[in-house]
Amino acid sequence: QAQLVESGGGLVQSGGSLRLSCQGSGWDFSPATMGWYRQAPGKQRELVAFITSRDIPNYRDSVKDRFTISSDNAKNTVYLQMNNLKPEDTAVYYCHAYDHVAGRHYWGQGTQVTVSS
């Protein structure tokens, strides 16, 4: 059974850094587009960044130059390095994968990121 498991969330002060990890199991995600979404209380889930199967990254404007998405296909893992964190980055962060071959979406369980001012 395909599964995504996130780790690395936590509490950090404004200006600090965190690195999120998402490990996939039960399938080969090398042809997939992998991404990170986040959802703050009372707000809709939004796309933060994604990386294509050709390792081309994309970011929402508010995190450009602060966040970096990367993947390690050998480990079935995608990362989100978050630097210069701001209180408005506080949210539950979800790993997502879109399997282009099977046409399926997969979601992780989410990891909480809290940035204090």
N, C-alpha and C positions, 0 to 999 in steps of 0.2 A: 504494500500500500504506500503510495506516494505521500511524503510528509516533509514539511518545512519546520525547522525549529530555530527560533531566534534566541540570542543571548547578548549580553553586554549592556543592557539598559541600567539606569540607576539615577542617583541624585548628584548633581554637579552644580557648582556656582557659575554664575554668568561669566563668560570668557573661557570657561573650561572646555575639556574635550572628552568625548566618549567614542568607542568603536563598537559598532553593532556587528554581529555575525549571524548568518543564516545558513544552516546546513540542510541540504536536501538529502533525502534517502528514499529508497524504493523505486527510483527511476533515474534516467540519465538526463540531466538538465542542460547539457552542453548546447543543444539546439534552441534552448528557451531564451526568452527575454526575461530578465530578472529585475525586480524593482523593490523599492521601499515606499510605503505609504505611511501616513500618520493621521491620527484622529485625536483632536483635542476635545475636552468636554463641551458638549453643546454645539459642536461644529461637525461639518461633513468630513468624511475621509478624503484626504488629498494626496496626490502623487508627489513624492519628494524627489526621487531620482530613479532612473532605470538604466540598465546596460544591456545592449543587444548581444546576440550570439557572436557578433564580430567585435565585441569589446568596445563598442562605441557608447560613451556615457551621455546622459542627458539629465538636466537638473531644472527644478523650478527656480524662478528668478531669485526668490528670497534666500536660497541656500547656496547659490553659485559663489565660488571662491571661498566657501567655508566647509562644504561637505564634499567628500570624494567617494564614489562608488567604484568597487572593483570586484573581480571574481577570480576564483581559483577552481578551474574545472576539474583538476585532478582530485580536489578535495570536495567537490560538489558544494562549494561554499561561496557565498557572496557577502561582501563587507560594506559597511557604511562608516567611513571615518568622519566624525563631526567635530569641527574645531570652532573656536570662538562662539560657543553656544550662547543663545539668548533666551530669556524667559519665554518668549513667544514660540520657541521650539518645543516647549513642554507638550507632550502628547504620548499616546500609545503608538509605537512604531510597529508596522506589520510588514513582513516579508511577503513578496508576491512573485509568482512565476507563471508565465504563459507558455505552455507547450505548443509551439506552432504545428508540430507534427500531428498531435492528437487533438488539438483545438481545445485544450483544457486549461482552466485557471486553478492555481493552488495558492492557499494562504497559510501563513504561520499563525500562531496563537497570539502574537503580539508581545512586546516588551515595553515597559514604562520608562520614559525618559522625563526627568523633572529637572528644570533649570531654575535655580533660585537667584533672585536679584540681590 
